[in-house]
């Protein structure tokens, strides 16, 4: 339905009038049922929320309440992840009911909590028109303070709505929630003895994500299933969140972690993850699913089709490893990762790089340079016969000399490398795997400290892993980390080149934000040559290529300028 049709049925001109209009309709049975009939004459499919786009674009409060209403595809995915049989459902942070609606069944009791009064009236509308039964609390679920509680009782096709004094303590078979992401919970210290947080501890004041999780778990029955839609930060952030995450895993509650594609919400590109938690589950291990590529582009947003949903749900239910998509990870592996749940640590979706035959590539470069030198000499001969103005003639000789005697540094170097590769091919095969932190010690750079030549620096703050090698004793940038090689069998400059080659792929898997947590370097394994003479030769070769890159670029730019001058002047 269009916004115009919705506003017309409610008898309003602007979206801001919606709350008052609904309040006047919902508590008058005759008006309510008449309005319901008008809606159902236009839209008879009650399996999903009709108002998500309408409400997100005109009513949501992203600044204060972090409201992002759950897209239909994610709502359907959540409904497919819960068990087939249940009697009670709890949705904290219900919004307008997107997650709750697919779970409405005959005989099911719903418990919904929602802070926004604007959302609340449309939530009541969505539940009542579908004949749902249960309770809706308007208030703050984190502080357990509710202004008003409503009870819905089915009467005929629809539900009556009445105000009641309170929502009794309850336990649900299914808990679903898409809470506001990383919302502040400044008063959390007041709840350190609250039954919801006493065992697991309090989350940080600045991020309430795990407060919502623990609130939902408190209301989950033994044997029940909880499905939370959350930002990826909950998988790897430290401090209080790390302690909570550790206990959840140790208590065998974590059933699945599913990473979804970004761009599915109307007003944010943020990619989200799904955590599935089960009480008293009978399975070991956790299913990790990387579903970040399961979407199709639909205008400005990404959407999951039924095919995508089926693939995710089948992987969750079958609990079998599928390369580059899902893995079942046991407790010990998560423990070895310090209970960091960042999905790329467990499901590697990187594409294999096509192997390069270095010998063939170098031969090809040498041949290309030979052709370039031949063409340069031919051009020099042609220029000998051209005549131009006096100021041109004086410069022509410079270009002819450069063309007749082109620099052969690259060819000579490549020939030397080719000879080395051929001569030492057996030694080059002798490699082994080392742990980076067995070969080095690492520290965050210290102000005023002088680091010795041979150390390797890496930018760790707001970084993509930029690295450099300390050629002589000196100080380093304050946002860098410093590796000092301690293994006497490793030539430092060689290790620098190996790390620089491996670092982008490593950070793609293990970096969890703009900053690098140095703890991840414990996970880094590198293949190195066993012979130190081989290491030194390789480092020397790569040093020469580094210098050649710079000088070749400068020479090329100078030659371009000279050629441009001649092209502009030779026919004038």
N, C-alpha and C positions, 0 to 999 in steps of 0.2 A: 504494500500500500504506500501511496505517496504521502508526504507531509500534509499536503492540502486535504487529502481524503481523511487523514487522521484528525486534523484540526476541525474539519467540517463535522464529523460525527460527535466530537466532544463539544462542539459549539463555541470554539475559540478562534481568534484570528492570529494570535502570536503564541509561540511555545511557552513563554513565561507564564501564561494564564492556565497552563495544564494542571498544576497542583490543585488550585482552588476548584477548577471544573471537576476534577476527579473526586475530590472530597465531597462535592455536592451530589455526585452520581452514586458512588459506591455504597453509601449508607442509607440510600433510599431504594428499597427493593424494586419498585416499579421502574424507576429511572435506570437502575442498574441493568435490569434484564432487557429493557428496550434498547439500551446502548449496546449490550452484548449481541443482540440479534442483528443490529445494523452491521457490527463488525463481522460477524460470522457469515453474513450475506455476501461480503466482499472477500473474506479469507477464511476458508474452512479447515486449512491445515494447522492443527494445534500442536504439532510435534516440535516446533521451534518458536523462538521469540520473534514477534513481528516488529518490535520497536527498537531493536539495538541501534541501527543506523540513525533512526530518527532522534533517539534520545542522546546518542553520543555526539551528534552534530549540534544539538541545540540546548541540551540540559546538563551535560556532564560537567563536573568541576574537577579539572585536571590539576589546577594549581593547589587548592587546599586539600582535596580528598583523594588525589591521584586516581581519579576514576577513568578506567578504560574498560568498556564493556566487552565481554568475551565474545569473539567472533563465533559464528555458527559452527564452523568446522571444528574448532577446539571444543565447543560444547558437546558436539556429537562424539568426538574422540573420548572425552571424559565419561560420557554415558556408556560407551562401549568397553571401558576399562573396569567398570564396577561389576560385581557379581550379578548373575541373572535374578537371584532371589533376595529380596530384602523387604522389610516391613516399615522401617523408619529411615528417613534421610535428613541430614543436617547440612545446611549451607550457610556458613557465616560469610558476611560481606556479600549478600545475595544480589545486590544491584537491582535490576528489574526482573531477575529470574532466569537469565539465559542458561545457567547450569542446572537449575532446579526443574525447569519445564520438561526436558527429556526423561526425567526420572519419575514423573507423576504417573502413578498406577492406581488402579482400584484397590482400596484397602491399605494404601500407604499413608503414613502420617509424616507430614513435613514439618521441619523446624527451620525457620529462616530468621536471620538477623541482618539488619541494615541500618547504617547510621544516617544516610542522606534522606531527608524528608521528601525531597523531590523524587528520588527513586522509589521511595516506599509506596506511594499511591499507585504508581504503575505496576509495581510488584504485586500489590493486592489485586489489581485489575487482572493481571496475567494469571494469577492462581485461581481467582474466583471464576473467571470465564471458562476455566478448564475443570471446574468441579473438584478442586483440590481440598484436602482436609489437613489441618495442622495449625501451627502457630507462627506468627510473624512478630518479631520484636524490633521496635524502632529505638536504636541507641548504640552505645559504644561497646562492642563485644570484648575489647581488651580490658576495659575497666569494669565490665559487667554492670553497667548502668544503663537502664532502659527507661525512656520517657513513657512509652505506650506499648502495650502488647495486644495483638489482635488474634482472635481465634476464627478459623474458617471451618464451617460445617456444611457439607454437601446437602443441598435441598433441591431435588429435581436434577436438572442439567447443570445448574450452577451452584456456587457456594455462598452462603450467608456470611457476613462479616460482622463481628461484634468485638467491642473492647472488653478486655478482661484485666484483672489486677496484675498478674505476673505470668511468666513462663516458668513452669516448674523445672527443676533439674532433670535432665534426661540423658539417655544414651541412645546412639543411633547405629544402625547396621552399616550405613554409608555416610561418609562425610565428603563433601566437595567444597572447594573454595578457590576463588581467584581474588585474593586480597589486594589492596593497594600496595604497589611495590615500594619497598624501602621507605615506608612512612615512619616518622619519628614516634617514639613512645617514651616521652620525657618522664612520665610519672612511674616508669616501670619499677623503680626501687621500692615503691610502696607495696608491691605485690610479690616480694621475695618469699613470703610464707604462703602465698596463694597455692591452692592444691594443684592448679594447672602448671605452675612453674617450680614448685618446691624441689622436685626430683631432678629435673633437667637443667635448672638454672635459668637466669634471666638473659635475654638477648641484649645487645647494645641499645642504648637510648636512641641512637640515630637511625636504627633499622629494625622495624617490628616484624619482619617477615617470619622469623621463627616464633614470635609471640602468637601470631595467627595459627601457625602449625600446631603449637602446643595447646592452644585453645580448642582447636578442632579435635586433636587426639584425646583431650580430656573428656569429650562427649562421645567418643567412639567406643562401641561395645567390644568385648573380647571376641575375636574372630571377625571383627569388622574391617572394612576397607576404606581408606581415606585417600583422596586424590587432590593434590594441591598444584595450582598453576603459579609459578614463582619466577623471579629473575634468576639468571644464572649465578649471580653472586652468592646465593645460598649454598652452592655446591663447593665453594672454595674459600670464602672469607674466613678470617681467623678470629681470635679472641673468644668472646662468649658464644658466637655462632659455631665456632669449631668444636667447642666443648659439647654443645647440644647435638651437633651432627655426629660426633663420636659416640655419644650414648645411644642415639637412635640406631646406629649401626650395631653396636655391641649388644643391644637388646633384640637384634634380629627383626627390626620393624621395617627396614627399607627393602621394598620388593622390587622397585624399578625406578630408573632415572631416564627420562626421555627428553632429548633436546629437539625443539621445534624450529622451523624457519622463522626468520624475522619478517617484518612487514605485513603481518596478518591483522594487526589492529589498525583502526582507522586513523588515530592521531599519534601513533608512535611506531618507530621502526624496530623497537627493542625485540630481540628474540627471547623467548621464554622457554622454561623447561617444566616438565611435569614430574613431581615426586609422588610415587605410589607407596603408601605405608599400610601395613597390615598388622593387626594385633594377633599374637599367638599363631603366626603363620607356620605352616608345616614344610616350608621349602628353605633350603640353604642357598646362599648366593643372591646377588642382585643383578637384574637385567639392565644393561646399559644400551640404549638405542639412540643412535644419531640420525634423527629424522629431519635434519636441517635442509635436505634437498627434496623433501617430500612436499611439493607445492606446485601450483601453476599460477602464472601471472594473470591477474584479472584487473585490468585498469591500473590504478595506483597501488593496489594491495595484492598480497599473495594469499591464495586460498588452497586448502586441502580438499581434494576430490575424494569420493568414496574409495577409489582405488588406493589412494595414499593412506586413508584411515585403516583400510583392511590390512595393508602391509604392516603398519605399526602394531595393530592389535594382534595380528597373527604372530608377530615376533615376540610380543609380550607373553602371549599364552603358550607358545611352543617352547620358549626358553632354550633355543638352540643358537649356537654361534653362526652368524652370517657375516662373511668378510665385508669390511667397510660399512657395516650397518648396525650390527648388534653383537653383544657378548654377554655371557653370564660370568660374573666376576665373584670370586669367593672372598670370604672375610679377610684372609691373610693378605691378599693383594691390596685391598683397601687399607688395611692396617699398615702395610709397608709404604703406602702413599700418604701416611699420616692422616687418613680419613678424608683426604681431598677427593672430591667426586667430580672434578672437572672431566667432562665426557671424553675429550681427545686423549686423556691418559689411558683410557680403556678401549676405545674404538678408534683405530687409526684410519681416517678416511683420505689421507694424502695419496695422491697419484704417484705411481712409480715413475721415476725419471728414466727415460730411454738411455741405456748405456752408450757411452761415447768411446769410439776407438781412437784414442789420442794419437796413436802412430799415424793413422790414415788422415786425421784432421791436420796434423802438422805437415805432412807431405803435400796436402792440398794447398795449404797456406804458402808453402815454398813455391809451388807451381804458379799460384796466383801472382806472387811477387815477381817471379820471372817474367810473366806476361806484362805486368805493369811496367817493368824496366824496359822491355822491348818497345812498348807503345811510347814511352817517354823519349827514347832515342829517336824513334821515327818522327815524333812531333818536333824534336830539336832540329832534325834535318829539314823539315818543312819550313820552320821559322827562319832558317838561314837565307832563304830566297825571298822573304818578305821585306818590303821597305816601308818606312813610315816617317813621321815628323822627326826632327832632330832629337827632341826630348824623349821620344819613344825609342829611337835607335840606341841611346845611351843605356837604356834599361833592358833592352832585348838580350844583351849578352849575359846578363845575370840569370835570366830564365833558362837560356840555352845551356849554360854551365850546369845548372841544377838538373835539367832533364837528361843531359848526356852522362852525368855521373850520379845516378840516384843512390840514396843511402841503402846499403845492403846489410845494416846491423841486424834487422829482424831475420833475414834469411840465414845469416851466419849463426845467429843464436838458435834458430829452429833446427838447423843441421846438427849443431852440437847436441841439442836435446834428443834428436832422433838417434844419433849415435849412442848416447847414454842409455836410452830406453832399450836399444837392441843389445848393448853390451851387458846391462845389469838386469835383464828381464827376470832372471831367477831370483836375485836378491829382492826385487820389488814385490815378489809374491809372498815374501815372509812377513806376515802381519799378525797382530793379535788384538784382542779387545781389552781396553782399560777403562776403569772408572775415573772420570775427570777429577773427583775429589780425592782419589788415591794418589794422583799425580801432582795436585796443587793444594795450596791453602788459599782461602778466599776471605776478603774483608771489605766492608764498605770503606771508601777512601776517607782518610782522616785529615782534617785541616792542618796544614803546616807540615805534614809528614812527607819526607823524601823517599820515593820508591826507587829501588835499584833497577838498572837496565836489565831487560829480560822479562819484566813483568808484563802482564796482559790486562788491559782495561776493557770494561764493558759498561755501557750506559745502562743504568738500572731504573732510572726514574723517567717516566713519560718517554718510553723507548721502543725501538724496534730491534734492539740488540746490537747497536753500533759498537764496533770493537776497534782497538788500536794496540800497537806494540810499543813499549817504552824502549827506545833505542839507547838512551843515556839516562843516568840518574836524574830524577826530577819529581815535581809535584804533579798531581792529577786533578781533574775536575771534581768538584764536591758531589755531583750526582752519579759518579762512577763507582763501580766495584772493581777490585783489583785481584787478579789471580797471580800468585807467585809460585813458580814451578819448583816442586820439592823432590821430584823423582829424577835422580841423576842419569837415568837411562833415556830421558826425554830431552831433546834439543828444544829450547823455549820457542825460537822463531818458527820451527816446524809445527809445534803444538798450536801456535797462534793461527797458522794457516788452516790446520785441520779443524780447529774450533770455528773459525770464520765460515768454513764450508758447511759445517754441520748445524750451526746455531739457528738459522732461519727455520728449518724443519723442526728442530727441537722446541723452539719457542712456540711454534704453531700448535704443538701438542700440549705443552706444559705451562705456558704463560697464561695468567688468568685475569689480566687487566693491563692498564697502561704501564704499571710498574712491575718489575721482576722481583719475585720473592726468591732470595738466594737459596732457599731450601730446595728449590727444584733442581739445582745443579747436582744434588746427590743422585739424581736419576740419569745423569748424562753418561752415556757410554760411547767411546770413540775407538775406531779401528786405526791403529798406528803401525808403522813399520818397526820391526824389532831392532834393526841395525842402526846405530846412531850416525854412522858415516852416511848411510842412505838418507836419513832424516836431514842432515846438514846439507847434502847436495840438493835435495828437493827444495829446501828453504832458500838456498842460494839461487836456484833457477827461478823460483817464484819472485824473489826480490828483484832479479833482473827484469822479469816481465813487468813488475810494478813500475820500475823506473822507465822502462821502454814505453809503457802506456802513456806516461806523462810527456816524455820527449817526443814521441810520435804524434801525439795530439797537438803539441805546440808547433812542430814542423809542418804538419798538415795545414794548420790554420795560416801559417806564414805563406806556404805555397799557394793556398787558395787566394790570398790577397794579391800575390804577384800575378797569378793567372788572370784574376779579375781585371787587373790594371791593363794587361796586354789585350784582353778581349775587348775592352772598352776603347782602346787607343790604336790598335794596329791598323784599322781601316779608316781612321780619321785623317 
